[in-house]
Amino acid sequence: MNHLIQQAIADRRLVEFHYQGLIRIAEPHVYGCIGLIEQLLVYQVRGPDNMKQQTRWRVIPLPQIRNLRVLDETFDGKRARAAHYTFTWDATFAMVP
């Protein structure tokens, strides 16, 4: 899965995955570690909870992601608010250029 995430970030492709029992479609922005746990910072573009949350940003622990697949659909690149999530990373393996 790590290679798929890194490739999706490099190519700026949306990913689809199961998280908390629900299918989500998101822009992967940062893949790294917080503490000893690998995490993925995403901006969710489709899926449940979009209207309930004030933000679509989510930091998701990799061990909780299921059935990840990279979609053909691309996204433009960095979003302005992504910078607010970079200070918490202990290590970064991939980040949207």
Long-range contacts (C-beta under 8 A, 24 or more apart in sequence): 1-62, 1-65, 1-68, 2-31, 2-38, 2-62, 2-93, 4-68, 4-69, 4-70, 5-31, 5-40, 5-62, 5-68, 5-94, 6-31, 6-93, 6-94, 7-70, 8-70, 9-94, 9-95, 9-96, 10-94, 10-97, 11-70, 11-74, 12-74, 12-75, 12-76, 12-77, 12-96, 13-70, 13-71, 13-72, 13-73, 13-74, 13-75, 14-45, 14-70, 14-71, 14-73, 14-74, 14-75, 15-42, 15-68, 15-69, 15-70, 15-71, 16-67, 16-68, 16-69, 16-71, 17-65, 17-66, 17-67, 17-68, 17-69, 18-65, 18-66, 18-67, 19-60, 19-64, 19-65, 19-66, 20-64, 22-47, 22-48, 22-49, 23-47, 24-48, 25-71, 26-58, 27-75, 27-79, 27-96, 28-96, 29-78, 29-79, 29-82, 29-85, 29-95, 29-96, 30-82, 30-85, 30-86, 30-89, 30-92, 30-94, 30-95, 30-96, 31-92, 31-93, 31-94, 31-95, 32-89, 32-90, 32-91, 32-92, 32-93, 32-94, 32-95, 33-89, 33-90, 33-91, 33-93, 34-59, 34-88, 34-89, 34-90, 35-90, 37-61, 37-62, 37-63, 38-62, 38-63, 38-93, 39-89, 40-65, 41-82, 41-85, 43-79, 43-82, 45-75, 55-81, 57-81, 57-82, 57-85, 59-85, 59-88
